[in-house]
Amino acid sequence: MTARRLLKLTHVVSMIWFMLCVGYIVVRALHEAGFNWLLIFSLSGHSALAVFLLVSLYLFALFRGVGGTQHIALEHPLTSTHYYMGLYVAAPLLGGLAGVLGMLGVQDIGRFLVGLALGTLCTTFTVWVIIDPVAGLIEMLLPTSRKHRAERLARIEADRRARRERRERVLAEAFAREAQERQRWQERLQPHAERLAVLLTADASGFQKAEQEAVDIGAKAWRLGGLMCMRQLRDMAMDICKNQRGQAKAVDYVSYWWDGIGDWRRPSLG
């Protein structure tokens, strides 16, 4: 059995023992406060269900690794050792042993169990709430720990900066390729854009023929560069209509003529 698995198993046993001791202290306190056993066990039944669910979630997190975050040894030279972790996870069991030793010679079984439970509770509180935070604080103040933490954070920041620069470089290259592609399209699409601008001004008698020719032009643009190429061609044609032909509000028939060509869809009237 590996040391890590042994620590997890000890932790599980310690938690179960700790919950039993806490439950015993609560039940004993309620009984001494004057509550009858029927009421106590009635309350205990509901509480036991909630405790069982919480412990189940805790054990699931423990064995799935959520609760098994390991300290970085160089930053935590004490609390990352197996000896310290063994002390930490076995604190309830050690507290129970201390309670047994402290109650040796006591004849009353009730007092013996109370001493056993209080020993567990006090030892666990001391180790988990007092000793562990103090040990962690001392480790953080050590020069070697602070130096290693600063170096680790610097490496993390450098990696993050490198990833960001990589993303920005990839985006810049993509934008550059797109700009080059648009420039290439610009030269090839110019005659088609001028022809589309003429078709947009066709009268009613030639409207059907203009639509058919516009569809052919749209299909060529789709084969040339897909949806982006079609959009560029449409924008070029509208600009020609507005700028060269003096039509400030040219009707965008192209968006409807090209509906169904490739991925082109006409705009919603809503």
C-alpha positions in Angstrom: 0.0 0.0 0.0 1.4 3.4 -1.0 1.9 6.2 1.5 -0.7 8.3 -0.2 -3.3 5.6 -0.1 -2.5 4.9 3.5 -2.9 8.6 4.4 -6.3 8.6 2.6 -7.5 5.5 4.5 -6.3 6.9 7.8 -8.1 10.1 7.0 -11.4 8.3 6.3 -11.1 6.3 9.6 -10.2 9.4 11.5 -13.2 11.4 10.1 -15.6 8.6 10.9 -14.2 8.4 14.5 -14.4 12.2 14.8 -18.0 12.3 13.7 -19.0 9.5 16.1 -17.3 11.4 19.0 -19.0 14.7 18.1 -22.4 12.9 17.8 -21.9 11.2 21.2 -21.0 14.6 22.9 -24.1 16.2 21.4 -26.4 13.3 22.4 -25.0 13.2 25.9 -25.3 17.0 26.3 -29.0 16.9 25.2 -29.7 14.1 27.6 -28.1 15.9 30.5 -30.1 19.0 29.6 -33.3 17.1 30.2 -34.4 15.9 26.8 -35.9 12.5 26.8 -34.3 9.7 24.7 -37.2 9.5 22.3 -36.8 13.1 21.2 -33.0 12.8 21.1 -33.1 9.8 18.8 -35.8 11.4 16.7 -33.6 14.5 16.1 -30.5 12.3 15.7 -32.1 10.3 12.9 -32.6 13.5 10.8 -29.2 14.8 11.7 -27.6 11.4 10.9 -29.0 11.6 7.4 -27.6 15.1 6.8 -24.2 14.1 8.3 -24.1 10.9 6.1 -24.7 13.0 3.0 -22.0 15.5 3.9 -19.5 12.8 4.8 -20.3 11.0 1.5 -19.6 14.1 -0.5 -16.4 14.7 1.5 -15.2 11.1 0.9 -16.0 11.4 -2.8 -14.0 14.6 -3.1 -11.2 13.0 -1.1 -10.9 9.9 -3.3 -11.5 11.8 -6.5 -8.5 14.1 -5.8 -10.4 17.3 -5.1 -9.3 17.3 -1.5 -5.9 15.8 -2.2 -4.2 19.0 -3.3 -0.5 18.5 -2.5 1.7 21.2 -1.1 4.8 22.2 -3.1 7.6 20.7 -1.1 10.0 23.6 -1.6 7.4 26.1 -0.3 6.1 23.8 2.5 9.1 21.8 3.8 7.2 20.7 6.9 3.5 20.3 6.1 4.3 18.5 2.8 6.1 15.6 4.6 4.5 12.3 5.1 5.2 12.5 8.8 3.3 15.8 9.2 0.5 14.6 7.0 0.2 11.4 9.0 0.0 13.5 12.2 -2.7 15.7 10.6 -5.0 13.0 9.3 -4.5 10.8 12.4 -5.2 13.6 14.9 -8.7 12.3 15.9 -7.3 8.8 16.4 -4.4 10.2 18.5 -6.9 12.3 20.4 -8.9 9.2 21.2 -5.8 7.4 22.4 -4.9 10.4 24.6 -8.5 10.3 26.0 -8.1 6.6 26.8 -4.8 7.2 28.6 -6.3 10.1 30.4 -9.4 8.2 31.6 -7.5 5.1 32.8 -8.9 4.0 36.2 -12.3 5.6 35.7 -15.0 3.1 36.5 -18.0 5.0 35.2 -18.4 4.0 31.6 -20.3 7.3 30.8 -17.5 9.4 32.1 -15.0 7.3 30.3 -16.7 7.7 27.0 -17.1 11.5 27.5 -13.4 11.8 28.3 -12.6 9.7 25.2 -14.8 11.9 23.0 -13.5 15.2 24.5 -9.9 14.0 24.0 -10.6 13.4 20.4 -12.3 16.7 19.9 -9.7 18.8 21.7 -6.7 17.1 20.0 -8.4 17.5 16.6 -9.1 21.1 17.2 -5.6 21.8 18.4 -4.0 20.1 15.4 -6.4 21.3 12.7 -7.3 24.8 13.9 -4.1 25.9 15.7 -1.0 23.9 14.8 -1.7 23.6 11.1 -2.3 27.3 10.4 0.6 28.3 12.5 2.9 25.8 10.8 1.7 27.1 7.4 2.3 30.7 8.4 5.8 29.9 9.6 6.6 28.1 6.3 5.4 31.1 4.3 7.8 33.4 6.2 10.8 31.3 5.6 13.2 33.0 3.1 13.6 29.8 0.9 9.8 29.4 0.7 9.3 33.0 -0.2 12.0 32.9 -2.8 10.6 29.7 -4.4 7.0 31.1 -4.3 8.2 34.3 -6.0 10.0 32.3 -8.7 7.0 30.0 -9.2 4.6 33.0 -9.6 7.1 34.6 -12.0 7.2 31.4 -14.1 3.4 31.3 -14.1 3.2 34.9 -15.2 5.8 34.4 -17.9 3.9 31.3 -19.2 0.7 33.3 -19.2 2.4 36.2 -21.0 3.9 33.8 -23.6 0.5 32.2 -24.2 -1.1 35.6 -24.7 1.6 36.7 -27.1 1.2 33.4 -29.0 -2.6 34.1 -29.3 -2.0 37.7 -30.4 0.6 36.5 -33.0 -1.8 33.9 -34.4 -4.6 36.5 -34.6 -2.3 39.0 -36.3 -1.3 36.4 -38.8 -4.9 35.5 -39.4 -5.8 39.1 -39.9 -2.9 39.6 -42.2 -3.9 36.6 -44.3 -7.5 37.9 -44.4 -6.3 41.3 -45.5 -4.1 39.8 -48.3 -7.1 37.6 -49.4 -9.3 40.7 -49.5 -6.8 42.6 -51.5 -6.6 39.7 -54.0 -10.4 39.5 -54.1 -10.5 43.3 -54.6 -8.7 43.1 -57.9 -10.7 40.1 -59.2 -14.1 41.3 -58.0 -13.9 44.9 -59.3 -15.4 44.1 -62.7 -18.2 42.0 -61.1 -18.9 44.8 -58.6 -19.3 47.3 -61.3 -21.6 45.0 -63.2 -23.7 44.4 -60.1 -24.0 48.1 -59.6 -25.4 48.4 -63.1 -27.8 45.5 -62.4 -29.1 47.2 -59.3 -30.3 50.2 -61.4 -32.1 48.0 -63.9 -35.7 49.0 -64.7 -38.7 46.7 -64.2 -38.5 45.3 -67.8 -35.0 43.9 -67.3 -35.3 43.1 -63.6 -35.7 39.3 -64.1 -32.7 39.1 -66.4 -30.7 41.3 -63.9 -31.5 38.9 -61.1 -30.4 35.8 -63.1 -27.1 37.5 -64.0 -26.6 38.6 -60.4 -27.1 35.0 -59.2 -24.4 33.8 -61.7 -22.0 36.5 -60.3 -22.8 35.5 -56.7 -22.1 31.8 -57.5 -18.7 32.8 -58.9 -17.9 34.8 -55.8 -18.9 31.8 -53.6 -16.6 29.5 -55.5 -13.8 32.1 -55.3 -13.9 32.7 -51.5 -17.1 31.6 -49.9 -19.3 33.8 -47.8 -16.7 36.4 -47.0 -15.9 36.9 -50.7 -19.7 37.3 -51.4 -20.0 39.9 -48.7 -17.0 41.9 -50.0 -18.5 41.8 -53.5 -21.9 43.0 -52.3 -20.3 45.8 -50.3 -18.2 46.9 -53.3 -21.3 47.0 -55.5 -23.3 49.0 -53.0 -20.4 51.5 -52.6 -20.2 52.0 -56.3 -24.0 52.7 -56.4 -23.7 55.2 -53.6 -20.5 56.9 -54.6 -20.2 56.8 -58.4 -23.9 56.8 -59.4 -25.1 59.2 -56.8 -27.6 56.9 -55.2 -27.4 57.6 -51.5 -30.1 55.1 -50.7 -29.6 52.3 -53.2 -31.9 49.3 -52.7 -30.0 46.2 -51.7 -31.5 43.7 -54.1 -28.3 41.6 -54.0 -29.0 40.3 -50.5 -32.3 38.8 -51.8 -31.0 37.7 -55.2 -28.3 35.7 -53.6 -30.5 33.9 -51.1 -29.6 30.2 -51.1 -26.2 30.5 -52.8 -23.8 28.6 -50.5 -24.3 29.9 -47.0 -25.8 33.2 -48.0 -29.2 34.0 -46.5 -31.3 37.1 -47.1 -31.8 39.4 -44.1 -34.9 39.0 -42.0 -37.6 41.5 -42.7 -38.4 41.5 -38.9 
